[in-house]
Amino acid sequence: MENVTDPRQHINEEPRDDLMDTVIGFGAMFGFMFVVFTVAVVVKFIIT
């Protein structure tokens, strides 16, 4: 491995699907925020 700047020499040890990671992350964050919003609305109606 003489040329360390050659990207072909760096083997991807753990291939990742970046699009699927992004979709899962967005979905999880959306779900969490939806639960937080729903709890806040329920608490507001209980208080009033």
Helices and strands as residue ranges (DSSP letters): G 7-9, H 18-47
